[in-house]
Amino acid sequence: MAPNFSLRDIVRPNILALKPYRCARDDYDSGILLDANENSLGPAVNASQAAAAHAQALHRYPDPLHRSVKERIAKLRQLPSTDHIFLGVGSDEVIDLLVRIFCVPAKDKILITPPTYGMYNVTAQINDVAVVKVPLLVDQAIPARMFQLDVPNVLRAVEADPTIKMVFVCSPGNPTGTLIDPQDVQTLLDHPGYRGLVVVDEAYVDFVETHKGGSLAQWVERYPNLVVMQTMSKSFGLAGIRLGLAIAHPDVITLLNNTKAPYNVSTLTATVAMAALDDEGIAVMQGAAAKLRDQRARLIRELPKIRGVGQIIGGNDANFVLCQILTRPDGSRSDGQPDQARALRVYERMAQECGLVVRFRGTEYGCDGCLRITVGSPEENDELLKQLAANLEIL
Ligand SMILES: Cc1ncc(COP(=O)(O)O)c(C=O)c1O
């Protein structure tokens, strides 16, 4: 009976030491789910109808490259060709492939800017790649730079350490909701002292107000050192199909294609994506994004009127808001400081007693006492505002 076998002895030490990514669905999976930044208005397509139409072809392997899906994405994002696009099993697969392609384990590093999306760090750990952290700016006294890149410190870090192969910039950021100033991204891309890639994660880009600017995807024509990631999980409301993409110079795309599993994206996924990316699907996506932006504005207006809620911090460019919970007011609201314990209590009670799930983000850098709340449908937001007020009355 395998007398000399010990699982622990053969597992890679970095995997044994791994603190796995904790996704929203690990905590709660039913009720009003305002925890995972999904599209609360639903998918941009009748997914079951689209999938059923192709069911007869499911005994065949899928197209390994899904050129027709890429053609629609190239048109939507105004890219010169499908050679600039890679399709992965969610952006999470793209992150993993990038780390595996460009970072030699136990030697190279990535740079991240906390508070940021957790999978960059977890993926690096899984691949035995070290992580350099240069936090975002969190001085609330300078609102225009709140949660923006600390450019001088990022440049110093990459200059000092040539083993940094990638800088991950989340824009709009999660959990900050803040669009990163494109000029800062350009400074990184142009910096002669940095020879690695800049990876801009645009998972939430369709929720940015149009006057604030949009995707940097077209910059890949000018910058061979830029990778832009996008996903069908957010604005298109298709988190369940798992389709993410990288947009980059064709040489980077070739490396991604060479490294992926042969049939990484399924026929069902591609079929649903095709339907979501036709003219009607795109119109539904854009309509939903506009409605969610309106609902976001409503939450930004209404949340601070609730006793015990502090500021809505960050740029509010995504489909969620970052909302401070304050110490119990003792008469004057302005005395309230962000209150970690109270925020956690409110989060837990709302999830357990009221079936309304948001996400506690108070332990993230610069997010003391914060709940991250996905913008819901109008009815879900009614309920959120009601429950948050009621719970803050008693906690
Ligand atoms: C910033 C960011 N990037 C990527 C992802 C993951 O996207 P996907 O569903 O395409 O793997 C998320 C999911 O929450 C996210 O917040």
The ligand as an SDF file (V2000), in Angstrom:
LIG
                    3D

 16 16  0  0  0  0  0  0  0  0999 V2000
   -9.8150   42.8870  -12.9970 C   0  0  0  0  0  0  0  0  0  0  0  0
  -10.2820   41.5340  -13.3620 C   0  0  0  0  0  0  0  0  0  0  0  0
   -9.6400   40.8670  -14.3110 N   0  0  0  0  0  0  0  0  0  0  0  0
  -10.0360   39.6510  -14.6850 C   0  0  0  0  0  0  0  0  0  0  0  0
  -11.1020   39.0290  -14.0700 C   0  0  0  0  0  0  0  0  0  0  0  0
  -11.4660   37.6340  -14.4590 C   0  0  0  0  0  0  0  0  0  0  0  0
  -12.0930   37.6190  -15.6310 O   0  0  0  0  0  0  0  0  0  0  0  0
  -12.4890   36.2750  -16.3590 P   0  0  0  0  0  0  0  0  0  0  0  0
  -13.8600   35.9320  -15.9080 O   0  0  0  0  0  0  0  0  0  0  0  0
  -12.4080   36.6390  -17.8030 O   0  0  0  0  0  0  0  0  0  0  0  0
  -11.4760   35.2210  -15.9810 O   0  0  0  0  0  0  0  0  0  0  0  0
  -11.7980   39.6740  -13.0640 C   0  0  0  0  0  0  0  0  0  0  0  0
  -12.9290   39.0220  -12.4000 C   0  0  0  0  0  0  0  0  0  0  0  0
  -13.5030   39.4460  -11.4710 O   0  0  0  0  0  0  0  0  0  0  0  0
  -11.3790   40.9570  -12.6980 C   0  0  0  0  0  0  0  0  0  0  0  0
  -11.9820   41.6350  -11.7130 O   0  0  0  0  0  0  0  0  0  0  0  0
  1  2  1  0
  2  3  1  0
  2 15  2  0
  3  4  2  0
  4  5  1  0
  5  6  1  0
  5 12  2  0
  6  7  1  0
  7  8  1  0
  8  9  2  0
  8 10  1  0
  8 11  1  0
 12 13  1  0
 12 15  1  0
 13 14  2  0
 15 16  1  0
M  END
$$$$
